Amino acid sequence: MNILILSIISIFTHFRNFGFPKAVVFDEVHFGGFISGYMDGKYFFDIHPPFAKLIYVFFGKIIGLLDDADFSKIGNILPDDFIFLRILPIIAGILLPIVIYKICLKLNFSKISALTVGVLISLENSLIVQSRFILLDAFLLLFGFSAILFYLIFTTAKVKWQKSLYFILSAVFIAGAVGTKWTGLSFLAVIFILEFLRIRIGFLKSFKKYFLRAFAFLAIITAIYTASFYIHFKLLPNPSPGDAFMVKDFRNLSFLGNFVDANLEMYRANARLDAKHPYSSKWYTWPFMQRPIYFWQNSAGLSEGQTERIYSIGNPLIYSVALLSVFTFLLFLIFITVFKRSLFAEEDKKILVFLSAGYLLNLLPFIFIGRVMFLYHYETALVFAIMSLAFWMDKIKAKKWKMLGALILIIISALFYMYFSPLTYGTPLNESQFNGRIWLQTWK
């Protein structure tokens, strides 16, 4: 029943106003253009690996996608077949709350707490916006957290073939996350931390077994990551300006040479990506949602004074509660580490470490990245922060008070979701209505 409730909410919030606007939005300029490149076989260069883009391409071939869309600038009208590509990230967005709900159950959180977390993720406006367009981050989140879920199932499976299956699935989904964006490596780090927490006592005695397991895990990831580049090169045989990013005369040279060269150039391009953007932001501002992202606007064909706008503004209540929850997590973790005090059971301490590591590994590395960054880079850390709320909810032992707290939190979050939904879905607003939703000067 909980899965059904969560699915209905998630389908509604993600499919609501599907296909609008029928125009290029924000970074669809880049990713839509890359998909067009695959359609006509002209080589292009992207700073991200090709895995998620290939998913778009294969789906596009299934629905008979034609290369007749102009992604050169925001606002360009899109044909219907390209609009249908947006179904893919929407499906990823719909599934994410369900995956998080299942992770919470595997962490032994109560069904009430797990359902609350799942609903909050379904109502989080910035996560919804990021999953409504031809972008990559919805895939990154789904693949990464699915890998964690399958790893947790692997650790509790009793039948050997089931353990093998979930082990492979975890590696496959990690490969999908890393093959979508390199930031997916944080999920691999989280899984290694989980594995260390699980086997640290018997590690030295069974070193060979754990070494072989890690080797197999990395081998699966490497094979899938490499295969995605092989397909990538095969689909792009025609010369284009993108050739300039590769070594001279790089054209099927050995595949290995081109694979290495492409990844080195991706690294270099990421490092030198220092262009300014009016809606970029620094990592330390993300937990406070200081600078949301302006995706698109339109005033044509509307009543005087009205404008349709899409902003990647998060749900302020969910952001605030999640930040407070994970901040408390970190304080307790520091206290336990410094003073060697055991405030929680051993399993609770493992959860503290897991969720804290998940949050920090997806936030602190951005300290060392000089390239232009945006609020959406915080989304993985945000999901870990929301998950940490389940831990504190389960400290409420009386079921009726836990249910009451969950109900109040969900209702208020839903009210915030609805209030900010015109900026999530592009509903027309006049200036007064728009300004009422812009709480900080930095949001404009």
VEXMIVEX-917107 format. One record per atom (N, C-alpha, C): residue in one letter; x, y, z. Coordinates in steps of 0.02 Angstrom, whole numbers, plus 50000, padded with zeros to 5 digits. Example, Ala and Ser with C-alpha at 12.3 -4.5 7.8 and 13.67 -1.06 7.14 Angstrom:
<atoms>
A506604971650390A506154977550390A506604983550390S506424988850354S506844994750357S506455000250394
</atoms>
This chain:
<atoms>
M500414993950000M500005000050000M500435006350000N500985006350040N501425012150042N501735013649974I501945008349939I502235009149872I501715012149825L501095009949830L500555012549788L500435019949801I500395021749865I500295028849884I500865033149857L501475030749869L502065034449847L502085035149771S501905029749737S501915029849663S501415034949636I500815035049665I500295039749642I500525046949651I500805048449710I501055055249723I501615057049675S502085052549666S502665053949624S502465054649550I502015050349527I501775050949457I501435057649447F501025059749495F500675066149488F501155072049485T501625072249533T502065078149536T502555078449477H502725072649448H503205072649394H502885073149325F502305069949316F501985070249250F501525076249242R501395079749296R500965085649292R501245090549240N500795092849196N500985097749144N501535095049098F501505088549084F502025085449043F502085088948975G502695089848953G502835092548886G502865100048883F502675103348939F502695110648938F503345113048971P503665117948941P503495121248878P503745117248818K503425118448762K503625115048701K504205119048670A504715119948711A505275124248691A505895121948728V506475123848701V507115122148732V507185125748799V507395122148850V507445124748918V508155123648944F508455128848972F509105128549007F509605124148970D509875118949003D510415114948974D510185109948922E509545110048904E509335106248845E509685108848783V509915115048786V510325117848732V510905113148717H511225110648770H511805106248761H511595099048748F511195096248793F511065089048789F510595087248732G510125091648717G509705090548658G510125090948595G510595095648594G511035096248537G511465090148527F511695087148583F512105081048578F511695075348548I511065074848569I510645069448543I510525070448468S510445076748447S510395078148375S511035076048340G511605077048373G512245074948344G512265067448332Y511995063648379Y511965056348369Y511525054548310M510995058448301M510525056948247M510845057548178D511285062548170D511605063448104D512335060948102G512555058048158G513215054848159G513805059548161K513685065948176K514235070848178K514565070848247Y515215069848247Y515565069348311Y515505075848351F515375075048416F515355080748461F515755079148523F515915084248561F516285083248623F515855085848681D515835081848735D515475083748795D515925082448855I515845086448908I516255085548968I516015079749009H515435076848992H515165071149029H515195064748987P515265058949019P515255052548983P514595051448947P514555046548902P513975046048857P513395041648881F513455038248938F512965033048955F512245035448952A512075040748989A511375043148991A511165045848923K511615049048887K511445051748821K511275046148773L511615040448780L511455034648737L510765031848752I510545032248814I509865030148832I509355034448794Y509465040948794Y509035045448755Y509035043448681V509615042048654V509675040448582V509315034048565F509405028848605F509075022448591F508315023048596F508085026748645F507365028048650F507125032048590G507525037048571G507355041048513G507285036948449K507725032048441K507685027748382K507065023348384I506875021348445I506275017248452I505655021048431I505615027548451I505025031548434I505085034948367G505625033548330G505705036448264G505905043748265L506345045548311L506565052448318L506915054748255L506755060848233L507055063748173L507515069448193D508015070848152D508485076248167D508215082748138D507685085248169D507385091448143D507255096548199A507635096048253A507545100548309A508145105348314D508005111648329D508525116748336D508615118348410F509165115748439F509305116848510F509805122548520S509885126848471S510425131748474S510325137048527K509705138248548K509595143248601K508965141648640I508955143948703I508375143048746I507775146648714G507205143148715G506595146148687G506405143548619N506875140448584N506715137648518N506175132348524I505695132348478I505145127648479I505395120648462L505145115648500L505335108748490L504775104748456P504935100248410P504425095848381P504205090648433D503625087648420D503325083048469D503775077148485D504135074548434D504535068548448D505085069948498F505375075948496F505895077648546F505595078948614I504975081548616I504635082548679I504565075848716F504435070448678F504335063848709F504975061148740L505555063848722L506165061748756L506145063548830R505745068548848R505705070548919R505365065348962I505055060348931I504755054948970I505295051249010L505885050448981L506405046449014L506625049349081P506835055849085P507015058449151P506425058749199I505825059549172I505235059649215I505145052749248I505235047449209I505195040749238I505725039849292A506325042249278A506865041949329A506655045749392G506365051649383G506135055549440G505585052149479I505125048749444I504585045149477I504855039349519L505355035849492L505615029849527L506055031649587L506385037549585L506855039249639L506535038849709P505945041849722P505665041349790P505525034149811I505345029849763I505215022849779I505865019349799V506405020749762V507065017949778V507285020249848I507195026749862I507395029349928I506975026249984Y506335025249971Y505895021850020Y506165014850035K506355011149983K506615004349993K507285004450029I507715009350014I508355010050050I508225011050124C507755015450140C507595016850210C507355010550246L506965006450212L506745000150243L507334995550254K507804995150206K508394990950214K508844993350270L508794999850287L509165002550344L508785001550410N508224997850405N507814996250464N507445002250492F507325007350452F506885012650473F506165010250469S505725013250508S505025011150508S504695013050442K504145009750427K503785011150365K503525018350365I503335020850422I503085027750427I503635032650407S504225031750436S504785036250422S505005035550350A505045029350325A505255028250256A504765031450207L504115030650220L503615033550176L503645041150178T503755043950236T503815051250242T504385053850200V504955050650204V505535052650164V505385052150089G505065046650069G504895045849999G504425051149974V503925052950014V503445058149995V503795064949991L504235066450037L504585072850036L505005073449972I505315068049950I505705068349888I505235069249829S504635066449832S504145067449778S503895074649775L503925078049832L503665084949837L504215090249832E504835088049822E505395092849821E505445096049752N505275102449748N505175105849684N505795105849639S506385106849668S506975107249625S507145100449595L507035095049633L507135088349605L506645087049548I506035089349555I505525088549503I505735092249440V505945098549447V506145102549389V506705099049351Q507185096549387Q507775093649355Q507605087149318S507035084149335S506835077849303S506315078849248R506145085049232R505615086249182R505885087849112F506545088249106F506835090449042F507395085749021I507635086848959I508155082448931I508825084348962L508915081949024L509515083249064L509775076549090L510305076749129L510635070549151L510525068849225D510375073749267D510425072649339D509905067849367A509315067349335A508815062449358A509085055449351F509465054049297F509775047549288F510325046349339L510735051449350L511275050849399L510995048749467L510465052049490L510175050549555L509875043549556L509485041849505L509165035249504L509685029649502F510175030249458F510685025049452F511085024349517G511305029949544G511715029849604G511365026949664F510755029149677F510395026549736F510135019449724S509995017649661S509815010649647S510405006149661A511015008349645A511615004449660A511675003249735I511545008349775I511565007549848I511035002649871L510425003249843L509884998649862L510074991449846F510334990149786F510514983249768F511094980649809Y511544985249829Y512084983049873Y511804980949940L511344984749968L511044983050033L510664976450029I510324975249973I509974968849965I510484963249960F511024964349925F511564959449919F511824957349988T511894962050033T512194960550099T511734956250142T511084956150126T510614952250168T510334946150132A510484945450068A510244939550030A510554933150057K510154927950060K510394921550088K510584916550034V510234916849977V510354912149923V510944914649880K511404910149863K512014912149829K511884915549762W511424912849721W511304915849656W510984922849663Q510584923749715Q510294930349727Q510834935349748K511294933149790K511844937549810K512244939649748S512384934949704S512764936449644S512384941349599L511724940149593L511314944549550L511324951749576Y511204952649641Y511164959449668Y511854962849670F512374958849678F513054961549674F513184964349604I512994960549553I513084962749483I512654968849469L512024968749491L511584974449479L511844980749511S512124980249572S512414986049604S512984988949563A513424984549538A513984986849496A513734989949431V513214986949401V512934989549338V512664996549348F512304997649403F512005004249414F512535009449434I513065007249469I513625011849481I513935013949414A514015009049369A514285010649303A513835015649267G513175014849275G512705019649246G512795026649274A512885027049340A512975033549373A513625036849351V514175033049353V514825035849332V514825037449258G514485033249219G514445034349147G513995040049128T513605042649176T513185048449164T513565054849181K513855054949241K514285060449262K514825057549308W515405060449306W515945057949349W515785058749423T515345063349439T515155064049510T514815057749537G514615053249491G514355046849512G514855042649550L515495044449546L516005040849585L515875041249660S515505046449681S515355047149753S514945041249777F514505038549734F514115032649754F514555026549763L515065025949721L515535020449729L515895021049795A516095027149814A516425028249878A515965026449936V515325028249930V514845026649983V514785019049992I514755015449936I514685008149940I515315005049971F515895007749955F516505005149986F516505006450061I516245012250081I516195013650153I515705008750187L515145007550154L514665002750181L514974995850188E515354993850138E515674987250139E516194986950195F516554992350205F517054992550259F516714992050327L516164995650336L515804995350400L515534988350413R515364984850359R515064978250366R515574972850382I516174973250354I516634967650359I517294969350394R517324975250425R517974977550450R518274972750501I517864969350540I518124964850592I518464958750560G518154955950508G518444950050477G518854951450415F519024957750403F519364959650341F520044956250333L520464956450385L521134953650380L521114946050370K520634942850402K520584935550397K520354933450326S519944937650295S519664935850230S519864940950177F520484943250181F520714948550136F520634946550063K520824940250047K520804938049977K520094938349949K519614936049988K518924936049965K518674943049951Y518814947749997Y518584954649988Y518954958249932F519594956549924F519974959549869F519684957249802L519534950849795L519254948249733L518564951149720R518184952049773R517514955049765R517574962249740A518024966149769A518114973049747A518364973349675F518814968649658F519084968349590F518524966949540A518104962049556A517544960349512A517064966149504F516924969649559F516474975449558F516744980849511L517384982449519L517694987649478L517754985349405A517864978849394A517914976249326A517254977149288I516694975749321I516044976649290I515924983949272I516084988349319I516004995549307I516424997849248T517054995749248T517514997749195T517284995249127A517054988949125A516834986049061A516234989849033I515754991449075I515154995049050I515335002149031Y515735005449071Y515955012249056Y516315012548989T516775007848979T517155007548916T516715006048857A516245001348866A515784999448812A515365005348789S515175009648837S514765015548818S515145020148771F515795020648781F516205024748736F516285021348668Y516325014848667Y516375011248603Y515755012648561I515165012248591I514545013748556I514535021148535H514755025448580H514795032648567H515185034148504F515775031348497F516195032548438F515875029448375K515565023648383K515255020348325K514675024448297L514315027948341L513735031848319L513935038648291L514565040448296L514795047148274L515375046548225P515255043748166P515805042748118P515965048848075N515525053848075N515595059348027N515985065248056P516405068448015P516795074248038P516335080048057S516575083948106S516205089848128S516675094148169P516455100148191P516885104348234P517105100948298G516725095748320G516915092148380G517575088548374D517805087348312D518445083948302D519025087748332A518945094348337A519485098648361A519685097048433F519245093748470F519405092148540F519825085848546M519875082148492M520255075948493M520945077048462V521385072048467V522045072548436V521965072748361K522445075548327K522415076248254K522345069248222D521895068948172D521785062648135D521575056948180F521175058448233F520995053148280F520575047648247R520235048948191R519845043848157R520285038548124N519225026048218N519155019648244N519795017448268L521115027848229L521625025548277L521295020248320S521725017548363S521425012148403S520875014948448F520385010748461F519845012848507F520135014648575L520595010748600L520885012048665L521215018948667G521575020748613G521885027348610G521375032848611N520845032048573N520315037148571N519945037548637F519845031748669F519515031548734F519905035348786V520555034148790V520985037648837V521005045148821D521085046748757D521125053848737D520475057548754A519905054448741A519265057648756A519195059048831N519385054148872N519315055148945N519805060348972L520405060448944L520885065648964L520635072548945E520335073148886E520075079548865E519465081548906M519065076748926M518495078248971M518755081149036Y519285078149063Y519585080649125Y519835087749116R520205088849062R520485095549049R519935100649038A519415098649002A518865103348988A518485105149051N518385100149095N518065101649159N518475106549200A519135105649199A519585109849239A519595117049214R519525117949148R519575124849122R518885128049110L518355124749133L517685127349124L517545132849175D517815138849162D517765144349210D517315149949185A516915148649133A516455153849108A515965155849162K515775162149162K515305164649211K514585163249188H514145162549237H513435161649222H513035165249275P512515168949255P512145173049305P511805168949359Y511695162549348Y511355158449399Y511805152949427S512455153849419S512925149249452S512945150749526S513235146249565S513265147149637S513845143249666K514055145049726K514595141649762K514315135949805W514735131049817W514515125049853W514245126549922Y514545131449956Y514335132850025Y513665136550029T513395138749972T512735142049972T512175137049959W512335131149934W511815126449913W511355124149969P511615122250028P511155119950081P510645125250101F510795131650087F510345137150105F509945139650044M510025136249988M509665137849926M509715145249910Q510315147849912Q510415155049903Q510305157249830R510475152849783R510435154949713R510115149449670P509445149449663P509125144549618P509295146149545I509045141849500I509225142449429I508605144449388Y508685149549348Y508155151949303Y508195147949239F507695143749226F507705139149169F507425142249104W506875146049111W506505148049051W505975153149069Q505795157349020Q505225161849030Q504885163448963N504245165448968N503865167148908N503295171848928S503195177048887S502645181648897S502175181948837A502375178848783A501985179148721A501325175448728G500775178648704G500125175448703G499775175348770L500035178848820L499735178948887L499395185648899S498985185748951S498675192048971S499215197048991E499055203448984E499545208549000E499785208049072G500435208349081G500735208049147G500885201049172Q500685195949133Q500815189049154Q501435186249118T501785181849152T502375178549124T502395171349149E502585166849103E502715159949122E503465159249136R503625156649195R504325155849214R504435148949243I505025146149230I505225139949263I505875141249300Y505845140149366Y506415141049410Y506555134349445S507185132849453S507365127049494S507445129449566I506875131049597I506855132949667I506615126949708G506995125249759G506815119649800G506235121249847N505955116049877N505435116849927N505765119349991P505635125650011P506005128550068P505945124550132L505365121650146L505285117850207L505725111550205I505705108050150I506095101850144I506845103350148Y507065108650114Y507765110650118Y507955112050191S507535115750226S507695117750295S507705111850343V507195107650339V507165101850383V507735096950369A507895096050305A508435091550286A509105094250312L509215100750305L509845103750329L509905103050404L509365104450440L509375103850513L509515096650533S509205091850498S509295084850514S510005082550504V510295084150446V510975081750432V511485085650474F511355091950491F511805095750534F511825092550603T511255090350629T511225086950693T511605080250689F511525076850632F511895070650619F512645071850629L512895077050595L513615078350596L513855080150666L513445083950703L513635085750772L513705079450815F513225074950809F513265068750848F513865064550827L514005064450762L514575060550738L515225063350765I515285069950764I515885073150792I515945071750866F515395072250903F515395071050975F515615063850990I515345059050953I515515052050964I516255050850950T516505053950896T517195052950876T517685056050925V517545062250947V518005065950990V518005063351061F517405062151087F517355060351157F517275052851169K517275048951115K517245041651120K516655039451162R516105043151156R515495041351194R515025037451150S514745032251176S514265028151139S513555030251155L513285034651112L512605037151123L512085032951088F512305028851040F511835024951001F512075017650998A511615013450977A511785006450965A512265006050905E512605000350899E513104999650845E512795000650776E512204997850765E511874998550700E511705005850686D511495009550738D511355016650730D511975020550710K512545018650740K513165022150724K513365020950651K513225014850626K513365013450555K512945017850509I512315018750529I511865023050489I512095030250491L512315032450550L512585039150557L513175040250509V513625035450508V514215035950465V514005035750392F513565031150374F513345030350304F513025036750277L512535039350312L512175045250287L512605051550290S513015052150342S513465057850346S513985057650290A514255051650277A514745050950223A514425052350156G513805049850147G513455051150084G513355058550072Y513185062150125Y513085069450119Y513735073050105L514245071650145L514875075250140L515245073650075L515225067350053L515565065349991L515245068549930N514635070849937N514285074149881N514245081649889L514605084349938L514625091549948L515345094149952L515745091349996L516415094050008L516895093649949P516855088449905P517315088349848P517245094449802F516665097749804F516575103649762F516995109549785I517275109049845I517745114149869I518335114849821F518535109149792F519155108949752F519015109649677I518385110749659I518205111349588I518115118749572G518515121149525G518495128249508G518005130049454R517725125149420R517265126449364R516615129549389V516235132349342V515585135249359V515125129649384M514755131049438M514325126049468M513635129049482F513155124449492F512455126549501F512145122749559L511545125049579L511195122049635L511065114549623Y510975112549560Y510815105449548Y511395100849568H511995103549575H512545099349599H512445097149671Y511975100249706Y511845098549776Y511325092949783E511015090949729E510425086649734E510575079849767T511145076749752T511315070349783T511395071149858A511765076349878A511845077649950A511165079049982L510735082649947L510075084249973L509675077949988V509695073149943V509325066849954V509585063250016F510245062950025F510525060050086F510285063750148A510255070450143A510025074450200A509295072950216I508875072250165I508175070550176I508115063550208M508525058950185M508515052150214M508695052250288S509135056750307S509335056950378S508755058650424L508245061850395L507655063550435L507315057350463A507335051750425A507015045550447A507325043050512F507975044150520F508325041950580F508035045350642W507945051950637W507695055750695W506955054250707M506575053250653M505865051550662M505795045050701D506245040250688D506195033850722D506405034050795K506675039650816K506825040550887K506195042350926I505655043950890I504995044950922I504685037950929K504665035450989K504455028551000K503705027550996A503315032351018A502595031751016A502345032350945K502015027150920K501815027050849K501335032650832K500875034350878K500385039550862K500715046350854W501245047750895W501585054150889W502025054250826K502295048550809K502695048050748K502255049250687M501655046250688M501195047150632M500955054350628L500825057450685L500605064350686L501155068950659G501765067850681G502325071850656G502415071050581A502365064750557A502435063450485A501895066950446L501275066650471L500705069650437L500785077250432I500985080350488I501085087650488I501635089650439L502185085950439L502745087550395L502545086850322I502175081450306I501965080350236I501465085650214I500995087450257I500485092450238I500805099250225I501245101350270I501565107950261I502025107850200S502375102250189S502805101750130S502385101950066A501795098750068A501345098850010A501095105949996L500965109750049L500745116750040L501295120950009F501915119950032F502485123450001F502565121349928Y502505114749916Y502555112349847Y502045115749802M501425116249824M500905119349783M501025126749774Y501265130149826Y501385137249822Y501925138849770F502445134749768F502995136049721F502915132349654S502375128449648S502285124549587S502205128749523P501945134949526P501935138849464P502635139949435L503145140249477L503825140949452L504135134249434T503835128849459T504055122049441T503805120049372Y503175121849358Y502855119549296Y502735125049245G502905131249261G502825136649213G502125139549209T501735139249263T501075142049264T501115149649262P500685153049222P500725160349217P500625163849285L501035168849299L500985172949359L501055180249340N500695184649375N500835191749366N501425193549410E501655199749405E502265201749441E502175201249517S501585202949540S501465202649612S501495195449637Q501185190949600Q501195183849619Q501895180949615F502265183049564F502955180749556F503395183249614N503345189649629N503755192549682N503595189449750G502985187149759G502795183949821G503145177349832R503395174449778R503755168049782R504505168949779I504735174949770I505445176349770I505625179449838W505815175149884W505905177149953W506565180749965L507065179249925L507715182349933L507905186149870Q508275191449879Q508495195349821Q508935191149775T509305186349804T509745182149764T509365177149721W508705176449732W508315171749691W508135174649623K508185181149615K507965184249552K508475182949497
</atoms>
